[in-house]
Amino acid sequence: MSAGSALQRNKPIVDYAPEELLIVTVARLLEGIRHVAVGTASPIPGSAALLAQALAGGDMRVSILGSRESQVWSDTGVELFDCAGQGRIDAFFLGGGQIDGQANINLVGVGDYPHQKVRWAGSFGSAYLYFVVPRVILFREEHTRRVFVPKVDFISAPGTSAPNVYRPGGPWALVTGLCLFGFDRDKRRFRLESVHPGHTLEEVRDNTGFDFDIPDRVAETPAPAPGTLALIRDRVAVEVADAYPHFAKRVFGIGRETEAAI
């Protein structure tokens, strides 16, 4: 048998998409949550929230901005902030063009403000939500040193605050395409929780620009169970297509029904 044939024989069979692994990983972080809100550009977190809701038997409330089905708000931005400030949102998701080891996020751009060489969309309400939502899950599928930097160029939302600052909210975890980190708010530092199947600790280290704590034994992120995959591909795929039709079409081959032209 040739070397190539041996490699093919020993290659693990992957029966789930990378997006499905991330959906399940994020959903586990939402166990016990009463109300989770999801933004308009977060299809994987949105899918995870819908999966967590399905697994909870409907006891969890999911609000996806821009959805026709998973949203009760008429003025999404204002009502989202009102609910968060009143303590009625338990989990939310944030990302960033840059994220550093203290969980600071940068949504403004690369370089010295205001003369940045790269400009992004802006901070919007990230700092406010980071302060008031108890469980903020950072999510960024790309895991490279251009994203995970030693220090962000601009702090759109700080990961930690001084002891005398009232702050019920803050970072809970960071999910990437390579691994899962937890965040220790006392140490102001990330801790590696697990590495996704097919990836290694060395790969995580090589692609992360900040230091983080590593346990004596690094766990592998659990793969999706067959029953969970079936639930994702059936119920969740149909539900998430309402808010994220392009994602549902690309990953699950499911699209919203086309409304008849009048």
C-alpha positions as CSV (number, residue, x, y, z in Angstrom):
1,M,0.0,0.0,0.0
2,S,1.3,3.4,-0.9
3,A,2.0,6.1,1.7
4,G,-0.8,8.2,0.2
5,S,-3.3,5.3,0.6
6,A,-2.2,4.8,4.2
7,L,-2.8,8.5,5.0
8,Q,-6.2,8.3,3.4
9,R,-7.0,5.1,5.3
10,N,-6.0,6.7,8.7
11,K,-7.6,10.0,8.1
12,P,-10.6,10.5,10.5
13,I,-14.0,10.5,9.0
14,V,-15.6,13.8,9.5
15,D,-19.4,13.7,9.2
16,Y,-20.2,17.2,10.3
17,A,-19.3,20.6,9.0
18,P,-17.0,23.0,10.9
19,E,-19.9,25.3,11.4
20,E,-21.9,22.6,13.0
21,L,-19.2,21.9,15.5
22,L,-19.1,25.6,16.4
23,I,-22.9,25.7,16.7
24,V,-22.8,22.8,19.2
25,T,-19.9,24.3,21.1
26,V,-21.6,27.7,21.5
27,A,-24.9,26.0,22.4
28,R,-23.3,24.3,25.4
29,L,-22.3,27.7,26.8
30,L,-26.0,28.7,26.8
31,E,-27.2,26.0,29.2
32,G,-29.4,27.5,31.9
33,I,-29.9,30.8,30.1
34,R,-33.4,32.3,30.2
35,H,-33.0,34.9,27.4
36,V,-30.3,35.2,24.8
37,A,-30.1,38.0,22.1
38,V,-28.2,37.7,18.9
39,G,-27.2,40.3,16.4
40,T,-27.9,40.6,12.7
41,A,-24.5,39.3,11.5
42,S,-24.1,36.3,13.8
43,P,-25.4,33.2,12.0
44,I,-23.4,30.6,14.0
45,P,-24.3,32.1,17.4
46,G,-27.9,32.5,16.1
47,S,-28.0,28.8,15.2
48,A,-26.5,27.9,18.5
49,A,-29.1,29.9,20.4
50,L,-31.9,28.1,18.5
51,L,-30.3,24.7,19.2
52,A,-30.0,25.5,22.9
53,Q,-33.7,26.6,22.9
54,A,-34.7,23.3,21.2
55,L,-32.6,21.3,23.7
56,A,-34.2,23.2,26.6
57,G,-37.7,22.3,25.5
58,G,-38.6,25.8,24.7
59,D,-37.9,27.2,28.2
60,M,-35.3,29.6,26.7
61,R,-36.2,32.8,24.9
62,V,-34.2,33.6,21.8
63,S,-34.3,37.1,20.2
64,I,-32.5,37.4,16.9
65,L,-32.4,40.9,15.5
66,G,-33.8,41.1,12.0
67,S,-35.7,37.8,12.3
68,R,-39.4,37.7,11.4
69,E,-40.0,34.8,13.7
70,S,-37.5,35.0,16.6
71,Q,-38.0,38.6,17.5
72,V,-40.8,40.4,19.4
73,W,-39.3,43.9,19.2
74,S,-40.6,46.6,16.9
75,D,-37.6,48.9,17.4
76,T,-34.7,46.4,17.7
77,G,-31.8,48.6,18.8
78,V,-33.7,50.6,21.4
79,E,-35.6,47.7,22.9
80,L,-32.4,45.5,22.9
81,F,-30.6,48.1,25.0
82,D,-33.6,48.7,27.3
83,C,-34.0,44.9,28.0
84,A,-30.2,44.6,28.6
85,G,-30.2,47.5,31.0
86,Q,-33.1,46.2,32.9
87,G,-31.3,42.8,33.4
88,R,-33.7,40.9,31.1
89,I,-31.0,39.6,28.7
90,D,-28.7,36.9,30.1
91,A,-26.4,36.3,27.1
92,F,-25.2,38.1,24.0
93,F,-22.5,37.7,21.4
94,L,-19.7,40.1,20.4
95,G,-16.8,39.8,18.0
96,G,-14.1,42.2,16.8
97,G,-11.6,42.9,14.1
98,Q,-9.1,42.6,16.9
99,I,-9.4,40.9,20.4
100,D,-6.6,40.9,22.9
101,G,-5.7,38.8,26.0
102,Q,-7.7,41.0,28.4
103,A,-10.8,40.5,26.2
104,N,-10.8,44.1,24.9
105,I,-12.4,44.2,21.5
106,N,-11.7,46.6,18.5
107,L,-14.5,47.3,16.1
108,V,-13.2,50.6,14.8
109,G,-10.0,49.9,12.7
110,V,-6.3,49.1,12.5
111,G,-3.7,51.8,13.2
112,D,-3.6,55.0,15.3
113,Y,-7.0,56.6,15.7
114,P,-8.3,58.6,13.9
115,H,-5.8,58.1,11.1
116,Q,-6.3,54.3,10.7
117,K,-5.1,52.4,7.6
118,V,-8.1,50.1,7.9
119,R,-11.6,51.3,9.0
120,W,-14.4,49.0,10.2
121,A,-18.1,49.6,10.8
122,G,-17.7,51.0,14.3
123,S,-18.5,50.1,17.9
124,F,-22.3,50.7,17.9
125,G,-23.5,49.6,21.3
126,S,-20.8,47.0,22.1
127,A,-19.4,48.8,25.2
128,Y,-22.8,49.2,26.8
129,L,-23.9,45.6,26.2
130,Y,-20.4,44.4,27.4
131,F,-21.1,46.1,30.7
132,V,-24.7,45.0,31.4
133,V,-25.1,41.5,29.9
134,P,-23.9,38.9,32.4
135,R,-22.7,36.3,29.9
136,V,-21.1,37.8,26.8
137,I,-19.7,35.2,24.5
138,L,-17.0,36.4,22.2
139,F,-17.1,34.7,18.8
140,R,-14.6,34.9,15.9
141,E,-14.4,32.1,13.4
142,E,-11.0,33.3,12.0
143,H,-8.2,32.4,14.4
144,T,-5.1,34.3,13.4
145,R,-2.6,36.7,14.9
146,R,-4.1,39.6,13.0
147,V,-7.3,39.0,15.0
148,F,-5.9,37.9,18.3
149,V,-3.4,40.5,19.1
150,P,-1.2,41.4,22.1
151,K,-3.1,44.7,22.4
152,V,-6.0,46.1,20.4
153,D,-5.3,49.3,18.4
154,F,-8.6,50.8,19.7
155,I,-10.7,49.7,22.6
156,S,-14.3,49.7,21.4
157,A,-15.4,47.8,24.5
158,P,-13.1,46.9,27.5
159,G,-13.0,43.4,28.7
160,T,-12.4,44.4,32.3
161,S,-13.0,47.4,34.6
162,A,-11.6,48.9,37.8
163,P,-13.0,47.4,41.0
164,N,-15.1,50.4,41.8
165,V,-16.9,50.3,38.5
166,Y,-20.4,48.8,38.5
167,R,-20.4,46.1,35.9
168,P,-22.7,43.1,36.1
169,G,-21.7,42.0,32.6
170,G,-18.6,41.0,30.8
171,P,-16.8,38.3,28.9
172,W,-17.7,34.7,29.6
173,A,-15.9,32.7,26.9
174,L,-14.3,33.0,23.4
175,V,-15.1,30.5,20.7
176,T,-12.9,30.4,17.5
177,G,-12.4,28.1,14.6
178,L,-9.6,26.4,16.5
179,C,-10.6,26.2,20.1
180,L,-12.7,27.3,23.1
181,F,-11.4,29.7,25.7
182,G,-12.9,30.5,29.1
183,F,-12.3,34.0,30.6
184,D,-11.2,34.4,34.2
185,R,-12.5,37.9,35.3
186,D,-10.4,37.9,38.4
187,K,-7.1,37.1,36.6
188,R,-8.2,39.2,33.6
189,R,-7.0,36.4,31.4
190,F,-8.2,33.7,29.0
191,R,-7.8,30.0,29.8
192,L,-7.8,27.3,27.1
193,E,-10.7,25.0,27.7
194,S,-10.5,22.7,24.6
195,V,-9.1,22.4,21.1
196,H,-11.4,21.4,18.3
197,P,-10.9,18.0,16.6
198,G,-8.3,18.1,13.8
199,H,-6.4,21.0,15.5
200,T,-3.6,21.1,18.1
201,L,-2.4,23.1,21.0
202,E,0.7,24.2,19.0
203,E,-1.6,25.5,16.2
204,V,-3.5,27.5,18.8
205,R,-0.3,28.9,20.2
206,D,1.1,29.8,16.8
207,N,-2.0,31.7,15.8
208,T,-2.6,33.6,19.0
209,G,-0.9,36.9,19.7
210,F,-1.5,37.0,23.4
211,D,-0.6,34.7,26.3
212,F,-3.2,32.5,27.9
213,D,-3.4,29.8,30.6
214,I,-3.2,26.2,29.6
215,P,-4.4,23.3,31.8
216,D,-2.2,20.3,32.4
217,R,-4.3,18.2,30.1
218,V,-5.9,20.0,27.1
219,A,-9.3,18.5,26.3
220,E,-10.7,18.0,22.8
221,T,-13.9,19.8,22.0
222,P,-16.7,17.2,21.9
223,A,-18.0,16.4,18.5
224,P,-21.7,16.8,17.8
225,A,-23.8,13.7,18.7
226,P,-25.8,12.2,15.9
227,G,-29.1,13.2,17.5
228,T,-27.9,16.8,17.9
229,L,-26.7,16.9,14.3
230,A,-30.2,15.7,13.1
231,L,-31.8,18.5,15.2
232,I,-29.5,21.1,13.7
233,R,-30.1,20.0,10.1
234,D,-33.8,19.7,10.5
235,R,-35.4,22.2,12.9
236,V,-32.5,24.7,13.5
237,A,-31.6,24.9,9.8
238,V,-35.2,25.9,8.9
239,E,-35.6,28.4,11.8
240,V,-32.2,30.1,11.2
241,A,-33.0,30.6,7.5
242,D,-35.4,33.3,8.5
243,A,-32.7,35.6,9.8
244,Y,-29.7,34.3,7.9
245,P,-30.9,33.0,4.6
246,H,-27.4,33.0,2.9
247,F,-25.9,31.0,5.7
248,A,-28.7,28.5,5.8
249,K,-28.4,28.0,2.0
250,R,-24.6,27.6,2.1
251,V,-24.3,25.3,5.1
252,F,-27.6,23.4,5.0
253,G,-28.9,23.9,1.5
254,I,-32.1,25.4,2.9
255,G,-33.6,28.7,1.8
256,R,-36.7,30.8,2.6
257,E,-39.7,30.3,0.4
258,T,-39.8,33.0,-2.2
259,E,-42.7,35.2,-1.9
260,A,-44.9,35.6,-5.0
261,A,-44.4,38.9,-6.8
262,I,-47.4,41.1,-6.7
